[in-house]
Structures are given as C-alpha cells and as structure tokens.
Amino acid sequence: MTSMKLFTQSGTKIPDFLTKKKNTLLFLACVSLFAGIFIAIYKPINSTPHWHPVLYTALLVGSGFVTLLISRILMYAVNRHRRLPMWQYIVWLVAEVVVFVVGLAIFSVLLHPTERFLVLLGRVAIDVVSILLVPYTLTVLLFLLEEKKREISRLTTLIDKQSAPTVVPGNTINFYDKGGKLAFATRRSNILYIEAADNYCNIHYMNEEKEDTFILHNSMKCFDEADSHTGLLRCHRRYIVNIENVRLLRKESDRLMFELSQGTKAIPVSRSYKERVVRCFTAMDTEPATDKSDSNVDA
C-alpha cells in the first residue's frame, strides 16, 4: 500500500538514488549485459542470413545503450534543475521504452523488408519489454535496498550517540541502554573498567569498598561515541578503563597492561589501541602543572 501511494501521489518527488551517476552507470551496465544474453539465447528478432549474429547483437545492444544513455543524461540534467515528480519519472520511463521500440522496429523493417511495420512493431514491443523489465526491476530494488541500509546505518549511529555515557554535574556518569533510556548511574570515580560480553557490557565498579558489576544492555560501540571528558579510555576490543583508577601502565612481555588502584584484575592493551593509550598518557604528562607548583609554593 505504501508503494502504491508513492507512485500515485502526483506531488511525490523521485528519490535521489534513482538519478545518481554511480547508479545510472550500474543500471546501464546491467541493462546491456542482460540484453546481450537475452538476444544471444532467445534471438527475439531473427536477422537476415547475411548478418553475423555477434554483430547483430552488438548493434542492437549498442543502439539501446546509446538511447538509454542519452535519456539518462537528460533526466539527470532536468532533475538537477527541477526535481521530477514521481508521475513524470514514470512517464519518462515509458517514453524511453517507446523510443527504443520505434527505433528498433524501424531497424527491423530494414532487415525484414517483407514484414509489415505494425507486425514488427508489436513483436519488438514484446521483446523490448521482456529485455528491460528484469534489469529495470532488479536495479531499482538494489538501489532501494542500499538506501535502506544507509538509513539504518544513520539511525544506528544516532542511537549510539544518544546511548553514549554522559557526565553530569557532581561527576556522576550516566549509562544508557540501546533504547537510549537511563539504566545505571554512579560517580565516575567508582568505575573501574568495562568489559564486553556479546551484546551486553559488564560495568565493574566499587560499591561500598567492594567490587560490583552491572550488566548494561548495550554494545561497546556506544562508548566510542562518548566524549573524552567521561574519562573512559578504550584500550582493547573487550575492555575500557577509567583513567582515574589507573595506578600504573606496565609492559609485560610484548604488550602493555593496566594495573588499577582498586580491584585485582589487570587490563590488557591491544596493539590496535596501543597508540591511542600512549597518546592519551603522553598528553596527560605534558599538561601544565600550575596547580602542583602553586601547592608546593604554599607548602
């Protein structure tokens, strides 16, 4: 019903993906390939004996390609100047087929001078519709599917941003589930580390001097959208640490490890996040130490 309304409403504009250059080239390639295979196998319009089948097929496919190419270039130019309504787009497609049919019928009359033009016109119309129906339908469905994937990706990114943890006044950090609803809140200093568990995250935190865990229904990706002021640092595909509770960063064999000021677990740093971790701690070391100098003077 929604699709029918889209095609019947005269004010509906055509989607942008129908006139994109990349999609137009893909459409033309698909039509040419399918038309060549269809003509070679089915031989919809038999050529006269002195015509070579390959040359005949190439001439038919080439003429159709040029016709559609000119049509789509004009459509692109017109649509840039004034976006076409859906009904005009449909009329344009019908006009494409009509021009193609008439041109191919005239060409067929030259090959078959004994045949009547109207007979050939009807035969050509059936053949052209058979050739164009499949690639027209497949390409539109493919473009529509790609557009839906892009919309889903945009919505997912938006939800991830809305679900990212935030710091509120008082250094309280809020965690949200996949639906963007507040699921857990605690002081930032209480957070030890976050561990991935399939589609969930285990938030390890201090609760009355004991380590506790909260299971958050959200993915680790939402933490990548969090601002740096949250103090949470991604150091591994499965781990995020709270910088406030890092006691030291040490090298063990060929990898780096975090030791936390509270709790007993050591958090590994993977190679893909090593540069980020080192850059973060280097930036912390190079920050102006005005407060420390002032405190020393006061002492």
N, C-alpha and C positions, 0 to 999 in steps of 0.2 A: 504493500500500500504506500509506503514511504517513497519507493522508487517511482511509482506511478504518479504521485503528486509532484515529484521533482520534474518529470517530463511534461506534465500537463500544465503546470503553473507558468504562465507566459512571462512573468517577471523574474523568474529564477535565472541567475547568471550561470554560465558554464564554469565548472571548477578549473582552477589554474593548471592542474596537471594535464589537462587534455590538450593544451597548446604549448607545453614546454618543449624546447628544442630537442632535448635528450629523448623525451617520449615520442616526439614526432619521428625522429630518425629510427627509433626502435620499431615504431609502427610500420614505417615504410619498408624496413628490412624484413619484418615478419610477413607483410603482405606479399612482397616479392618472392620470398622463399616458398611460402605456401602456394602461391600462384604457379611458380615454376614446377613444383612437384605435382600439383593438381593437373596442369596441362600435359606434362610429360606422361603421366599414368593414364588419365582419363581421356585425353585428346578430345576435348569438348567440341572443337571446330576443326574438322579434318582439313588438312592442307592439300593443295593440288600436288600431283606427283613430282613436279619439278622443284618443289620447296623442300629443303632439308629440314627434318624435324627439330634439330637443335636450333637452327637459325630461326625457324618459325616460332618456337617457344621463346627464344631470346627477344624477338621482335615484339611479341605480344606482351611479355612481362615488362620489357623496356618502355613500351608506349604507355602501359598502365602506370608504371613507376613515375614517368615524367608528368603524366596527368595529375596523379595524386600529389607529387612534389610541388607543382605549381599551385595546386589548390591549397595545400597546407601552408605554403609561404604567404599566400594572400590572406588566409584565415589568421595567421599569426600577426600580420601587419594590421588587419582590421581590428582584431581583438585587442591589440595594444592601444589603438586609437579610441576604440569604443567597445567595451566588453560585451560580447554577444550574449543575448538571452538564450535559454535552452532551446526554445522553439526554432530560433534562427539557426542554431547549430545543427539541429535535426534536418532542417530544410537544406542546409549546406551539404550535409552528407548525402541526402537524396540527389541533389544536383550533381555531386561528384559521380555517383553511380550512373545517372542519366547521360552525362557527357561521355563517360567511359563506354557505356553501352552503345551509344550512337556512333562514336568514333570507331569502335571495334566492328560494328555492323557494316559501316562503310568499307572498312578494310576487308571484311569477309566477302562483300559483294565483288570486290576486285579480284579475289581469289576464286570465287564461285559465280561467275557472270550469269550462269543459267538459273541460279536460285533467285527467288523473289525476295525483295528487300525486307518486306514485313515478316516473312517466314524466318529469315536470318535474324532479324531484329528480336523476335520473340525467343529464338534459340539462344542468341547471345545474352539476352537479359537474364535468362535462367542460369546460364553458365557463369556470368559475372557475379550474380548474387551468391551462387554456390561458392565461388572463389573468395569473395570478400567477407562473407558472413562470419566464417570461423576466425580469421585474423582480427576483424573488427571487434568481435565479442571478446576474444582472448586478451587482446591488448588493453581494452577498456577495463576488464576485470583485474588484470595485472596492475594497471596504474591505480585503480581504486584500492586494491589491497595494499600497495606500497604507501598510499596516502593515509590509510587507516593505521598502518604500522607507525608512521611518523606522528600521527595524532596520539597514539597510545604512548609513544616514547616521550612526547611533550608532557602528557598528563602524568606519566610516571615520574618524570623529573620534577614537576611541580609538586606532586605529593611528597617526594623525597625531601624537597626543600621545606615544605610545611611540617614534615615529620622530624626535621633535624633538631637535635637538642639545643636548648637556648638557656642563657644565663640571665636570671632576673636579679633585681636589687637584693642585696644581702648575700650575694654569692651562692644563691640557690640555683641548681641546674635542673631543668625540666626535660623529661624524656617522653616522647610521643610514640604511639603505636602506628601501624601502617595507615590507619584511617585518619591520622592527624589529631587523635584525642590524647589528652594528658594521661599517661599511665603510671609515671613514677617521678618523684621529685625528692631531692636531698641536697645537702650542702656540697659544693664542689669538692671541698677538702676531704669529704668522706669517700669519694670514688677512688678505687684502687686501679682496676683495669676492666676492660670489657672484652668478652670472649664470644666469637661467633659460634652458633650452633644451628646449622641448616638455615631455616627461615626465621630463626629467633636469635636473640643476643642475651648472654648472661652478664648482667651488671654486677660486678663484685665490689662491695662497698663495706665500710666499717659501720657497725650498728652497736652502740654502747660497748666499744672496745672489743667487739667480736666481728670477725669477717662474716658477711652475709651475702646472699645472692638474690637478685631479682631477675626473673625471666621476662624479657621485653619482646613482644611480638612485632619485630621489625628487623630489617636486614642491616648489615654493616655499611651498606651504601649510603644510608641516611646520615651517617657520621661524616662522610666525605663532604657533605653539603654544609656541615657545621662551620661556623666562623672560628678563627684561630683563638678568639678570646675565651672559648669554652675551656681551654687548657687541656683538651683531649688530643692526643697525638697518635695517629695511625702508624704502627711500626711493623705490622705483619698482616698477612691476609686474614688471619684469625684473631688478631689482638689489637687493642687500643689501650694506651696507658694514660693515666692522669699525671701530667708533668709535676704537679705539686707534691705527689707522693713518690717520686723517683729519688732513691737515695744515691745511686751511682749507676754509671754506664760502664760496663767492663767488657773486655774481649775474652772470649772463650773459644779456643781452637781457631776456627776461621770465621767466626760470627760474633756479633755483639749481643750482649744480654743486659736487660734492665733488672736491677735489684730495687725493690720497693721499700719504703721506710716502714710500711706496715704489711703484715702478711708474710708468707713464706715462699710464694711462687716467684720464680724468675721468668721474665717475659722475653722471648727471643725477638731479635730484629732481623727480618728477612733481607735478602740482597736488594730486592726491588724497592724497599723503603729505607735502605741504609743512608742514601744521600739526603733524603728528607730529614731523617733523625739527626744526622751530623750537622746539617744546615741549621736546624732548629736550635740545637745546643750551642753552636758557634755564635748564633745571633744573640742568645741569652748571655754568653760570656762577654760579648762586645758592647752590651748596653751600658749607658753611662751609670756609673756607680756613685751618683751625687749623694744619695741618701746615706750610703755607707760612710762616705767621707765626713758628712755632717755629724753622723752619730759618733765617729771617732773623735772629732773635734770636741763635741760636747762632753765626751768621756774624759 
